[in-house]
């Protein structure tokens, strides 16, 4: 997988969980985090952790399973 594939997927889907990305790209979460960090530094994605990815509110989820990335680069919708 190359960075442009990851960028395209995030741009299309807007908000995606790390585990979903790992499954989609058949890659380890740690390898994806490295690429996502590059996109974060460029201001194209932002990381959302914790309860933002889980709506149950029980706080029992492993934080890695609810780590979500949101596309904020070109073409991103802005909320008013």
N, CA, C and O atoms as a printed pandas DataFrame, in Angstrom:
     atom_number atom_name residue_name chain_id  residue_number  x_coord  y_coord  z_coord
0              1         N          UNK        A               1    0.842   -1.179    0.000
1              2        CA          UNK        A               1    0.000    0.000    0.000
2              3         C          UNK        A               1    0.886    1.240    0.000
3              4         O          UNK        A               1    1.942    1.280    0.632
4              5         N          UNK        A               2    0.428    2.231   -0.716
5              6        CA          UNK        A               2    1.162    3.485   -0.738
6              7         C          UNK        A               2    0.299    4.587   -0.133
7              8         O          UNK        A               2   -0.920    4.459   -0.024
8              9         N          UNK        A               3    0.948    5.644    0.248
9             10        CA          UNK        A               3    0.288    6.752    0.940
10            11         C          UNK        A               3   -0.879    7.324    0.139
11            12         O          UNK        A               3   -1.890    7.721    0.720
12            13         N          UNK        A               4   -0.752    7.369   -1.172
13            14        CA          UNK        A               4   -1.834    7.940   -1.988
14            15         C          UNK        A               4   -3.102    7.089   -1.928
15            16         O          UNK        A               4   -4.206    7.630   -2.000
16            17         N          UNK        A               5   -2.963    5.768   -1.799
17            18        CA          UNK        A               5   -4.139    4.900   -1.651
18            19         C          UNK        A               5   -4.852    5.185   -0.335
19            20         O          UNK        A               5   -6.079    5.271   -0.286
20            21         N          UNK        A               6   -4.079    5.327    0.717
21            22        CA          UNK        A               6   -4.636    5.631    2.029
22            23         C          UNK        A               6   -5.320    6.993    2.012
23            24         O          UNK        A               6   -6.412    7.154    2.558
24            25         N          UNK        A               7   -4.678    7.965    1.387
25            26        CA          UNK        A               7   -5.246    9.309    1.270
26            27         C          UNK        A               7   -6.576    9.267    0.524
27            28         O          UNK        A               7   -7.555    9.872    0.960
28            29         N          UNK        A               8   -6.610    8.561   -0.588
29            30        CA          UNK        A               8   -7.833    8.452   -1.376
30            31         C          UNK        A               8   -8.968    7.810   -0.606
31            32         O          UNK        A               8  -10.115    8.248   -0.688
32            33         N          UNK        A               9   -8.640    6.767    0.144
33            34        CA          UNK        A               9   -9.658    6.069    0.932
34            35         C          UNK        A               9  -10.220    6.976    2.024
35            36         O          UNK        A               9  -11.433    7.037    2.225
36            37         N          UNK        A              10   -9.340    7.673    2.719
37            38        CA          UNK        A              10   -9.789    8.588    3.775
38            39         C          UNK        A              10  -10.603    9.742    3.198
39            40         O          UNK        A              10  -11.608   10.152    3.779
40            41         N          UNK        A              11  -10.173   10.256    2.071
41            42        CA          UNK        A              11  -10.888   11.362    1.439
42            43         C          UNK        A              11  -12.301   10.928    1.035
43            44         O          UNK        A              11  -13.255   11.695    1.160
44            45         N          UNK        A              12  -12.417    9.711    0.559
45            46        CA          UNK        A              12  -13.713    9.195    0.122
46            47         C          UNK        A              12  -14.642    8.884    1.299
47            48         O          UNK        A              12  -15.833    9.189    1.250
48            49         N          UNK        A              13  -14.096    8.281    2.348
49            50        CA          UNK        A              13  -14.928    7.815    3.463
50            51         C          UNK        A              13  -15.030    8.810    4.619
51            52         O          UNK        A              13  -15.873    8.643    5.500
52            53         N          UNK        A              14  -14.196    9.824    4.627
53            54        CA          UNK        A              14  -14.199   10.936    5.592
54            55         C          UNK        A              14  -13.778   10.555    7.007
55            56         O          UNK        A              14  -12.892   11.205    7.562
56            57         N          UNK        A              15  -14.371    9.537    7.609
57            58        CA          UNK        A              15  -14.024    9.141    8.977
58            59         C          UNK        A              15  -13.955    7.616    9.021
59            60         O          UNK        A              15  -14.933    6.932    8.721
60            61         N          UNK        A              16  -12.776    7.085    9.403
61            62        CA          UNK        A              16  -12.548    5.645    9.362
62            63         C          UNK        A              16  -11.774    5.206   10.599
63            64         O          UNK        A              16  -10.848    5.885   11.039
64            65         N          UNK        A              17  -12.163    4.069   11.149
65            66        CA          UNK        A              17  -11.466    3.501   12.291
66            67         C          UNK        A              17  -10.151    2.852   11.874
67            68         O          UNK        A              17  -10.023    2.336   10.763
68            69         N          UNK        A              18   -9.188    2.885   12.773
69            70        CA          UNK        A              18   -7.879    2.295   12.485
70            71         C          UNK        A              18   -7.997    0.811   12.156
71            72         O          UNK        A              18   -7.345    0.329   11.230
72            73         N          UNK        A              19   -8.819    0.088   12.901
73            74        CA          UNK        A              19   -8.965   -1.340   12.648
74            75         C          UNK        A              19   -9.635   -1.593   11.295
75            76         O          UNK        A              19   -9.326   -2.581   10.628
76            77         N          UNK        A              20  -10.539   -0.718   10.889
77            78        CA          UNK        A              20  -11.149   -0.832    9.560
78            79         C          UNK        A              20  -10.097   -0.627    8.474
79            80         O          UNK        A              20  -10.086   -1.339    7.469
80            81         N          UNK        A              21   -9.219    0.343    8.679
81            82        CA          UNK        A              21   -8.137    0.585    7.723
82            83         C          UNK        A              21   -7.196   -0.617    7.655
83            84         O          UNK        A              21   -6.769   -1.019    6.573
84            85         N          UNK        A              22   -6.876   -1.186    8.815
85            86        CA          UNK        A              22   -5.984   -2.344    8.858
86            87         C          UNK        A              22   -6.591   -3.509    8.074
87            88         O          UNK        A              22   -5.891   -4.202    7.336
88            89         N          UNK        A              23   -7.884   -3.714    8.241
89            90        CA          UNK        A              23   -8.572   -4.781    7.512
90            91         C          UNK        A              23   -8.602   -4.473    6.015
91            92         O          UNK        A              23   -8.292   -5.340    5.198
92            93         N          UNK        A              24   -8.969   -3.260    5.658
93            94        CA          UNK        A              24   -9.103   -2.860    4.248
94            95         C          UNK        A              24   -7.783   -2.974    3.495
95            96         O          UNK        A              24   -7.751   -3.445    2.358
96            97         N          UNK        A              25   -6.693   -2.544    4.129
97            98        CA          UNK        A              25   -5.399   -2.525    3.454
98            99         C          UNK        A              25   -4.513   -3.721    3.807
99           100         O          UNK        A              25   -3.360   -3.796    3.383
100          101         N          UNK        A              26   -5.066   -4.659    4.591
101          102        CA          UNK        A              26   -4.313   -5.851    4.995
102          103         C          UNK        A              26   -2.943   -5.468    5.537
103          104         O          UNK        A              26   -1.911   -5.980    5.102
104          105         N          UNK        A              27   -2.967   -4.556    6.495
105          106        CA          UNK        A              27   -1.736   -4.017    7.074
106          107         C          UNK        A              27   -1.890   -3.950    8.587
107          108         O          UNK        A              27   -3.005   -3.970    9.106
108          109         N          UNK        A              28   -0.781   -3.871    9.280
109          110        CA          UNK        A              28   -0.849   -3.775   10.737
110          111         C          UNK        A              28   -1.228   -2.348   11.151
111          112         O          UNK        A              28   -0.884   -1.387   10.464
112          113         N          UNK        A              29   -1.932   -2.219   12.270
113          114        CA          UNK        A              29   -2.270   -0.880   12.766
114          115         C          UNK        A              29   -1.034   -0.007   12.972
115          116         O          UNK        A              29   -1.077    1.195   12.709
116          117         N          UNK        A              30    0.061   -0.597   13.440
117          118        CA          UNK        A              30    1.281    0.186   13.665
118          119         C          UNK        A              30    1.853    0.741   12.363
119          120         O          UNK        A              30    2.315    1.882   12.326
120          121         N          UNK        A              31    1.826   -0.052   11.303
121          122        CA          UNK        A              31    2.319    0.432   10.006
122          123         C          UNK        A              31    1.440    1.571    9.500
123          124         O          UNK        A              31    1.941    2.559    8.963
124          125         N          UNK        A              32    0.139    1.429    9.673
125          126        CA          UNK        A              32   -0.786    2.480    9.242
126          127         C          UNK        A              32   -0.601    3.750   10.059
127          128         O          UNK        A              32   -0.677    4.853    9.520
128          129         N          UNK        A              33   -0.358    3.600   11.354
129          130        CA          UNK        A              33   -0.148    4.787   12.202
130          131         C          UNK        A              33    1.014    5.624   11.687
131          132         O          UNK        A              33    0.961    6.854   11.725
132          133         N          UNK        A              34    2.054    4.970   11.210
133          134        CA          UNK        A              34    3.196    5.704   10.659
134          135         C          UNK        A              34    2.788    6.579    9.487
135          136         O          UNK        A              34    3.192    7.738    9.395
136          137         N          UNK        A              35    1.983    6.019    8.591
137          138        CA          UNK        A              35    1.518    6.792    7.433
138          139         C          UNK        A              35    0.509    7.855    7.849
139          140         O          UNK        A              35    0.512    8.965    7.318
140          141         N          UNK        A              36   -0.348    7.514    8.794
141          142        CA          UNK        A              36   -1.348    8.472    9.269
142          143         C          UNK        A              36   -0.691    9.643    9.996
143          144         O          UNK        A              36   -1.195   10.765    9.949
144          145         N          UNK        A              37    0.422    9.387   10.662
145          146        CA          UNK        A              37    1.163   10.456   11.327
146          147         C          UNK        A              37    1.676   11.465   10.301
147          148         O          UNK        A              37    1.655   12.672   10.544
148          149         N          UNK        A              38    2.130   10.969    9.165
149          150        CA          UNK        A              38    2.580   11.859    8.089
150          151         C          UNK        A              38    1.423   12.743    7.634
151          152         O          UNK        A              38    1.587   13.951    7.463
152          153         N          UNK        A              39    0.255   12.139    7.440
153          154        CA          UNK        A              39   -0.915   12.905    7.003
154          155         C          UNK        A              39   -1.381   13.886    8.077
155          156         O          UNK        A              39   -1.879   14.968    7.763
156          157         N          UNK        A              40   -1.219   13.504    9.347
157          158        CA          UNK        A              40   -1.553   14.428   10.447
158          159         C          UNK        A              40   -0.651   15.652   10.407
159          160         O          UNK        A              40   -1.123   16.783   10.527
160          161         N          UNK        A              41    0.646   15.423   10.238
161          162        CA          UNK        A              41    1.602   16.537   10.190
162          163         C          UNK        A              41    1.328   17.477    9.025
163          164         O          UNK        A              41    1.574   18.680    9.117
164          165         N          UNK        A              42    0.822   16.929    7.937
165          166        CA          UNK        A              42    0.494   17.747    6.766
166          167         C          UNK        A              42   -0.861   18.438    6.909
167          168         O          UNK        A              42   -1.251   19.233    6.054
168          169         N          UNK        A              43   -1.574   18.133    7.991
169          170        CA          UNK        A              43   -2.869   18.759    8.224
170          171         C          UNK        A              43   -4.003   18.175    7.397
171          172         O          UNK        A              43   -5.017   18.836    7.176
172          173         N          UNK        A              44   -3.838   16.948    6.941
173          174        CA          UNK        A              44   -4.874   16.328    6.106
174          175         C          UNK        A              44   -5.818   15.430    6.881
175          176         O          UNK        A              44   -6.958   15.233    6.461
176          177         N          UNK        A              45   -5.374   14.880    7.999
177          178        CA          UNK        A              45   -6.246   14.064    8.845
178          179         C          UNK        A              45   -6.070   14.474   10.296
179          180         O          UNK        A              45   -5.073   15.091   10.671
180          181         N          UNK        A              46   -7.051   14.122   11.096
181          182        CA          UNK        A              46   -6.889   14.294   12.539
182          183         C          UNK        A              46   -7.313   13.001   13.210
183          184         O          UNK        A              46   -8.217   12.305   12.749
184          185         N          UNK        A              47   -6.643   12.698   14.302
185          186        CA          UNK        A              47   -6.906   11.473   15.044
186          187         C          UNK        A              47   -7.941   11.749   16.111
187          188         O          UNK        A              47   -7.866   12.745   16.830
188          189         N          UNK        A              48   -8.908   10.856   16.205
189          190        CA          UNK        A              48   -9.938   10.927   17.230
190          191         C          UNK        A              48   -9.817    9.637   18.034
191          192         O          UNK        A              48   -9.918    8.547   17.471
192          193         N          UNK        A              49   -9.604    9.747   19.327
193          194        CA          UNK        A              49   -9.437    8.546   20.145
194          195         C          UNK        A              49  -10.514    8.453   21.207
195          196         O          UNK        A              49  -11.234    9.413   21.483
196          197         N          UNK        A              50  -10.601    7.273   21.791
197          198        CA          UNK        A              50  -11.493    7.076   22.929
198          199         C          UNK        A              50  -12.951    6.980   22.570
199          200         O          UNK        A              50  -13.325    6.333   21.593
200          201         N          UNK        A              51  -13.769    7.628   23.365
201          202        CA          UNK        A              51  -15.220    7.490   23.271
202          203         C          UNK        A              51  -15.792    7.966   21.946
203          204         O          UNK        A              51  -16.922    7.613   21.608
204          205         N          UNK        A              52  -15.049    8.752   21.193
205          206        CA          UNK        A              52  -15.575    9.253   19.919
206          207         C          UNK        A              52  -15.888    8.118   18.955
207          208         O          UNK        A              52  -16.740    8.266   18.080
208          209         N          UNK        A              53  -15.205    6.982   19.107
209          210        CA          UNK        A              53  -15.441    5.872   18.203
210          211         C          UNK        A              53  -16.448    4.867   18.700
211          212         O          UNK        A              53  -16.855    3.987   17.941
212          213         N          UNK        A              54  -16.859    4.963   19.931
213          214        CA          UNK        A              54  -17.780    4.005   20.529
214          215         C          UNK        A              54  -18.911    4.772   21.198
215          216         O          UNK        A              54  -18.670    5.726   21.939
216          217         N          UNK        A              55  -20.120    4.362   20.941
217          218        CA          UNK        A              55  -21.254    5.114   21.478
218          219         C          UNK        A              55  -21.868    4.500   22.727
219          220         O          UNK        A              55  -22.837    5.043   23.259
220          221         N          UNK        A              56  -21.329    3.380   23.213
221          222        CA          UNK        A              56  -21.950    2.726   24.365
222          223         C          UNK        A              56  -21.683    3.451   25.675
223          224         O          UNK        A              56  -22.507    3.399   26.587
224          225         N          UNK        A              57  -20.539    4.130   25.782
225          226        CA          UNK        A              57  -20.222    4.882   26.993
226          227         C          UNK        A              57  -19.752    4.041   28.164
227          228         O          UNK        A              57  -19.623    4.556   29.275
228          229         N          UNK        A              58  -19.494    2.755   27.944
229          230        CA          UNK        A              58  -19.110    1.885   29.059
230          231         C          UNK        A              58  -17.634    2.001   29.423
231          232         O          UNK        A              58  -17.244    1.574   30.510
232          233         N          UNK        A              59  -16.807    2.559   28.557
233          234        CA          UNK        A              59  -15.364    2.738   28.763
234          235         C          UNK        A              59  -14.593    1.433   28.862
235          236         O          UNK        A              59  -13.491    1.418   29.409
236          237         N          UNK        A              60  -15.137    0.342   28.352
237          238        CA          UNK        A              60  -14.455   -0.947   28.409
238          239         C          UNK        A              60  -13.698   -1.277   27.126
239          240         O          UNK        A              60  -12.945   -2.250   27.080
240          241         N          UNK        A              61  -13.894   -0.481   26.099
241          242        CA          UNK        A              61  -13.231   -0.744   24.819
242          243         C          UNK        A              61  -11.739   -0.449   24.917
243          244         O          UNK        A              61  -11.318    0.505   25.570
244          245         N          UNK        A              62  -10.956   -1.287   24.256
245          246        CA          UNK        A              62   -9.532   -1.022   24.119
246          247         C          UNK        A              62   -9.398    0.229   23.254
247          248         O          UNK        A              62   -9.960    0.273   22.159
248          249         N          UNK        A              63   -8.668    1.249   23.715
249          250        CA          UNK        A              63   -8.544    2.490   22.941
250          251         C          UNK        A              63   -8.079    2.274   21.503
251          252         O          UNK        A              63   -8.458    3.035   20.613
252          253         N          UNK        A              64   -7.266    1.251   21.268
253          254        CA          UNK        A              64   -6.788    0.989   19.906
254          255         C          UNK        A              64   -7.929    0.580   18.982
255          256         O          UNK        A              64   -7.866    0.817   17.776
256          257         N          UNK        A              65   -8.971   -0.033   19.539
257          258        CA          UNK        A              65  -10.076   -0.485   18.697
258          259         C          UNK        A              65  -11.027    0.640   18.334
259          260         O          UNK        A              65  -11.830    0.487   17.414
260          261         N          UNK        A              66  -10.960    1.756   19.026
261          262        CA          UNK        A              66  -11.849    2.882   18.715
262          263         C          UNK        A              66  -11.073    4.102   18.220
263          264         O          UNK        A              66  -11.608    5.211   18.190
264          265         N          UNK        A              67   -9.833    3.901   17.840
265          266        CA          UNK        A              67   -9.017    4.986   17.282
266          267         C          UNK        A              67   -9.509    5.271   15.863
267          268         O          UNK        A              67   -9.514    4.389   15.005
268          269         N          UNK        A              68   -9.914    6.498   15.638
269          270        CA          UNK        A              68  -10.532    6.884   14.373
270          271         C          UNK        A              68   -9.764    8.045   13.761
271          272         O          UNK        A              68   -9.219    8.892   14.469
272          273         N          UNK        A              69   -9.732    8.069   12.441
273          274        CA          UNK        A              69   -9.082    9.162   11.723
274          275         C          UNK        A              69  -10.110    9.836   10.828
275          276         O          UNK        A              69  -10.910    9.178   10.163
276          277         N          UNK        A              70  -10.070   11.163   10.826
277          278        CA          UNK        A              70  -11.019   11.950   10.051
278          279         C          UNK        A              70  -10.276   12.781    9.017
279          280         O          UNK        A              70   -9.279   13.432    9.330
280          281         N          UNK        A              71  -10.765   12.755    7.788
281          282        CA          UNK        A              71  -10.176   13.546    6.715
282          283         C          UNK        A              71  -10.526   15.010    6.930
283          284         O          UNK        A              71  -11.699   15.354    7.081
284          285         N          UNK        A              72   -9.517   15.876    6.944
285          286        CA          UNK        A              72   -9.733   17.319    7.093
286          287         C          UNK        A              72   -9.000   18.098    6.001
287          288         O          UNK        A              72   -8.917   19.326    6.050
288          289         N          UNK        A              73   -8.476   17.380    5.028
289          290        CA          UNK        A              73   -7.736   18.013    3.940
290          291         C          UNK        A              73   -8.660   18.615    2.904
291          292         O          UNK        A              73   -9.827   18.892    3.182
292          293         N          UNK        A              74   -8.137   18.815    1.718
293          294        CA          UNK        A              74   -8.909   19.412    0.629
294          295         C          UNK        A              74  -10.183   18.620    0.392
295          296         O          UNK        A              74  -10.180   17.389    0.395
296          297         N          UNK        A              75  -11.260   19.343    0.188
297          298        CA          UNK        A              75  -12.539   18.704   -0.088
298          299         C          UNK        A              75  -13.287   18.248    1.144
299          300         O          UNK        A              75  -14.392   17.715    1.035
300          301         N          UNK        A              76  -12.702   18.449    2.321
301          302        CA          UNK        A              76  -13.381   18.043    3.552
302          303         C          UNK        A              76  -14.551   18.976    3.810
303          304         O          UNK        A              76  -14.470   20.183    3.584
304          305         N          UNK        A              77  -15.621   18.397    4.280
305          306        CA          UNK        A              77  -16.784   19.202    4.631
306          307         C          UNK        A              77  -16.534   19.884    5.957
307          308         O          UNK        A              77  -15.955   19.289    6.866
308          309         N          UNK        A              78  -16.956   21.102    6.073
309          310        CA          UNK        A              78  -16.818   21.816    7.340
310          311         C          UNK        A              78  -18.171   21.866    8.015
311          312         O          UNK        A              78  -19.197   22.091    7.372
312          313         N          UNK        A              79  -18.161   21.652    9.327
313          314        CA          UNK        A              79  -19.401   21.701   10.089
314          315         C          UNK        A              79  -19.624   23.106   10.590
315          316         O          UNK        A              79  -18.689   23.756   11.058
316          317         N          UNK        A              80  -20.852   23.583   10.499
317          318        CA          UNK        A              80  -21.155   24.938   10.952
318          319         C          UNK        A              80  -21.708   24.917   12.346
319          320         O          UNK        A              80  -22.024   25.970   12.900
